[in-house]
Amino acid sequence: MRFDGRMQFDRRQFVALLAATPAAGAGRQVWLYIGAYTNERNRGISAARLDLDTGAITDMFLAAETPNPTFLEIHPNGQWLYAVNEIGNYEGRREGSITAYRIDRQTGRLELLNRVSTKGPGPCHVNLDRTGRMAMIANYGGGSVASYRIGSDGHLSEAVSFFQHEGKSVNPKRQEAPHAHSVNPAPDNRFAVVCDLGTDEIVIYAIDPAAGSMARHGAVKLAPGSGPRHFAFHPNGRFGYSVNELLSTVTAFEYRAGALKEIHTVPTLPPGFSGPNTTAEIRVHPNGRWLYASNRGEDSIAFFTIDVRSGRITRVENTPTQGVMPRNFHIEPSGRWLLAANQRSDNVAVFEIDAKTGRLLAARQGITAGQPVCLRTVG
């Protein structure tokens, strides 16, 4: 359903009123942004309120209309949001795009700053260096990565660096070509790691945030058929963890000065599970003692403890996500709430993280959202 100009104006007034007048009994609230695949029911990035005292999600609305904003990242200053558009045709070329927005902290709406090409098709991940001076993207469809400068006003430059990955691996259906799936800056902010599902490699790039540039530095190979997808660094900067989509495993690494050394690999599934499964997201809790990974098929969040001296992990239990195909999940900065985006059941579930044990407690009030893929919060 489309609204005329008068109704759009009234809707903005209504959202502004919600922002200015908290509901009775409302606690501390932050904005929750939801990236998703778009269709006739969902036209872009949605925004909602997350109550940090209760875990309740309320007042969802369309914050920006844009095609397939499947992965989002918030700038460290909390003023700008960046979204990849997972498309295969941008301005008549076989490329995707990345879009920059200004966040209206009162209303939650997103104001378009600019949109540029990702130089390859099917972008699926965006990240920023730790100072917020550069953006980096991974093109799953094209098997490539690109980087950009971020201006003082939040605008993106055209691509500064572009690298095409080469190769394949043993799974003929999923690893017939390179498929770059994520890019993550190291805690030292001198390097970034790129998981390539198609080649079973984690490629390491040296980064220059001031110039917005990347340069290939090295790579590590995982077990054939692993399909490394996403990566999470430990807060202490000494360890990193790869969630491997095709074998449903997590690989722990030692990290030092742009080099990764494998420690061990642990399954994300309990013994005896025989159904089809792929993994999607991985996160280390802010306290550094716990790690979580999502299973699609078993439809759960696998919970691990971390030995902070060795970096080794131990799977403790798996918690159902109250939905189907959990894609990305988000741990908000206080470390109290975990929000899971269940793509195929069109819902976001909220779990409280037990402050003593790290276990996920029963799902709290969530929200219905069309094909949710990525979740981010900003206070």
N, C-alpha and C positions, 0 to 999 in steps of 0.2 A: 504494500500500500504506500502511495506517495502522498505527501502533504503539500498544500499550497503554501505560499510565502508567509501568510498570516499565521498559519498553524505552526510553521517552523519557528517563528519568532516567539510564539506563546510557549513552545516547548523549551526554548532556551531560557526564557524567564522562569519557567517551572524548575528547571535543573539548577539555575542560579539560586532560587529560593531554597531548594533542598540543601545546597552547599552552605548557605548563610545561616540556616536554621536547623540545627541538629534535632533529630527526633527525641521525644521524651525518653530519658533513660539511656541515651546513646553514650558510648564511651569514646575512647580515643579511636579516631578513624583515619584510614589512609585510602588513597585511590588504588583500585585494582584494575589493570588493563589486561584485556583478553585478546590475543591474536588468534585468527581462525581461518579456515577455508571459507570462501564466500559463496553464497547461492541466493536464491530468491528470498530466503528468510533472514539471511545474515549478510550485511553489505560492507563490513569492514572491521575496525577495531572497536570493541565495546569497552565501556568503563563502568565500574560499580564501586560501592563503598565497602570496605572491609573493616569491621569493628575489631580492634586489637584486644579488647577485653573479653568479648564473647565468641569471636570467630564468625559472626554472622556476615553474610554478603547481601547487600540490599541496593535498590535504586539503580539497576543496570540500564544503560542507554547506549546509543551509537555515538561514539566520540569522534570518529572520522571514517568517511566512506573511502575505501581503497580496495583493490583486488588482492585476494589471498595474502593477507598480512600474517604469515604463519610463524614468524619469529620476531620478537621485540627485544629492545634493550633500552634502559633508562640511562641518561647521562649522569655522571657523578654529581653534577650540580642540581639534579632534580628538576631542571627546567625544560629539558628536551627529551624526546623519545624518537627512536629509530626503528623502522620496520622493513624487513625484506618483503617484497612482493613475489611470491613463488609462482611466477608465470614464465612462459617460454617465448613470448613475443612482446617486445617493448619498442615502440615507435618503428614497427616494421622489421625489426632485427630479431634474430634468435637469441634473445637476451632477457634477463629479468631486470628488476629494479630495486632500489633501496630508497626509502622515503624518510625525510626528516620532518619532525613536528615540534612546535612549541606547546608545552603543557600549560593550560590555564588552571592554576592550582585551586582556584575558587570553584569553578564549575566542572572541572575534569575534562573539558573538551580539548581537542587537539587542533591546533592551527597549522596548516601546511606551510612548511618553509621551502623545501624543494625536493625534487626527485631526480635521481640519476641512474644510469645503467650499471648493472653488475658485470657486464662484459661476457656473461655466459648464461645459459638457461637454467631455470629451476633453482634459484637461490633458496636456501633453507635455514640459514643461521647468520646472525649478526652479533658482533661483540665490539667493545671499545677497549682501547688501552686503559690502563688504570688512572691516567691523568685526564682522560676524556679529550685528548687532542687528535685522535685518529679512530676511524671505524674500519672494521675488517669483516668480510663476508665469505661464506662458502657456497659455491654453486654445486648442488648435488647433481642436477641434470647434466651440467657441462663438465664436472670433475675439475673445477678450478677455484682459485681464490683471488680476491682483489682487496685493495686497501684505499682509504680516502683520508684527506685532511678534514678536520672539523673546524669551521671558522669561529671567530669570537661571538658570532650571532647564531651559532648552531647549524648553519648551512653546511652541506656537504660539497666538497670539491668533486670534480670528475675523478675517475679512478687514477691513482698515482702509481700503483703497482698492480700487475696481473700475472698470475702463474697458472699455466695449464699442467695438471698432473698427467702422468702416463702410466700404463700398465693395467693389469687385471689380476684375478686370483682364481681360486678353485671352484667357487659356486657359479655355475654357468648362468643362472637366472638373475643373480644379484651382483655378481662381480665380473661381468663381461667387459667392464671399462672402469676408469676411475670415477668415484663418487665422493667428492669432498663433502663432509657432513657437518663439521663444526670447526670453530676457531676460538681459542682461549688464550689470553695473555698470561704469562707466568707471573708469579708474585714479584719478581725482580723487574718486571716491565721492560726487559731487554729482549725477550723472546716470546713467541706465540706458538702453540701447538695446534696442528690441523689434523683431525681424524679423517682418514679416507677409507670409507667402507669398502670401496671397490678394489683397492690394492692391498688391503690388510696392513697399511702403514700409518704411523703417526709421523707427519712431516713437521719439522721444526724450522721456524723462520725467525731470523733476527729482525727486530722492528725498530724504526726510528720515529717516535711519536711526533716530534717537531716537524718532520718532513712528510709524515703520513705514509711512509714507505715500508716495504717488507723485502727481505732477501733470503733466499733459501740457505739454510744452515746445515741441515742434516735430516736423518730419518731413522726410525726404528721399525722393525718388522714384528708383527704379531703372528700367532699360530695360524696356519692356513685356514681360511674360512671363518675367521673370527668376526670380521666386519666391524671394526672400531667405529663408533658413532659419535658419542659425546665424551667430554673429558672434564674432570674437576680437580683443581689443585687443593692441597691441604693448606689451611691458614698459616702453618709454620714455614711454608715455602720449600720444604724438603721432599715432599711426596706428591704424587699425582695419580689419578685413577681414571681408567678408560672403561666405559661400558660398551661391550661388544655385542652388537645387535644380533648377528646370525648364530652365534654359539651360546647366547644367554649367559655371559660371564662378565666378571669385572677383573681387570688386570691392574695390579698395584705396581707403581714405579718409584724409584728414587729419582729425584730431580736435582741437578746441579749445573749451573752455568750453561744452559742450553743443551743439556744432555739428559736422556732418560735411560735408566737401567731397570729392567724388569725384576720385580721381587717375587711375585707369585700371581696365579690366576685362580679365581673362586667362582663357582656357579651362582647364579641368581635364583635358581629354582630349588625346591626341596627334593630330596631323594624320592624317586618313584613317580614324579610327574612325567607324563608321557605325551601330553598334548602338544600341538604346535605353539611356539612362543618366539617372540622377538623382544629385545629390550629397547628402551628409548632414551631415558634421561638418567642423569646421575648428579647427586649433590652431596657435598660434605657439610655437616652442621657447623654453624659458626663457632661452636666450642671445640671443634677438631676431634671429638671423640667418637662421632657417629657418621655413618655414610648410608645413603639411600639410593635405590635404583628402581626404575619402573619396568614391569613385565607386561607385555601385551600378548594375551593368550591366556595366561594364568590370571591376568588383570589384577595385579598386586603391586605393592611397593615392598621391595626386599630391604630389610634392615640389617646393617652390619655394624659391628664395633670395630674401632681402629686402635691398634697398639701405637701410641704416639711416639714410641721410641724406635720401632722398626718399620712402621708404615703398613704392617700386615693387617689384614682384615679377616673377620669371622662372621659368617652369616648367622643371625639369631632367629629371625622369623620373617614371614611374609604376611602383609595385611591387605585384604581385598580393598580395592579402590571405590567400591560402591558404584561401579560403572564399567563400561566396555572400552578397551583400548586406551589405557592411560598413556598419554604422549608426554608432554613436558609436565613437570611439577615444580612448585616454587616454595622455598622456605623463606618466609618474610624475615627481615633483618634481625628482629628480636630473638628469633629461633624458637618461638612458641608454636607457630602454626605452619602446617604443611598443606598446600592447596594442590590438588591433582586435577588435571584437565583430561577428562574422559571423552576422547574424540567421537567415538561411534555411538555413545549413549547421550550425547549432547548435554553433559552436565559437568560442573566443577564441584568436587567434594572437598570438605575442609576437615583436617585432622589436627588434634592437639598433640604436641610432642611432649611426652612425659619428661619433666625437667631433670629427674634423677636417673632414669633408665634409657631414655631415647626412644622407647617404644611409641608407636602411634596409637592414640586412644580413639574410641569410637567416633565415627564421622559426625561432625556438627552440621548445622544448617548450611547447605550449599546453594547452588543456583543453576537454573537451566540456561544453557548457552549453546548456540549452534556450532557444531564441529570445533570445539575449542582445542587449540594446539599449544599456545604459549601463554604464560601468566607472569606478570610483573607488578610490583607495588611501588608506590612513591608516596611519602608522607608530606 
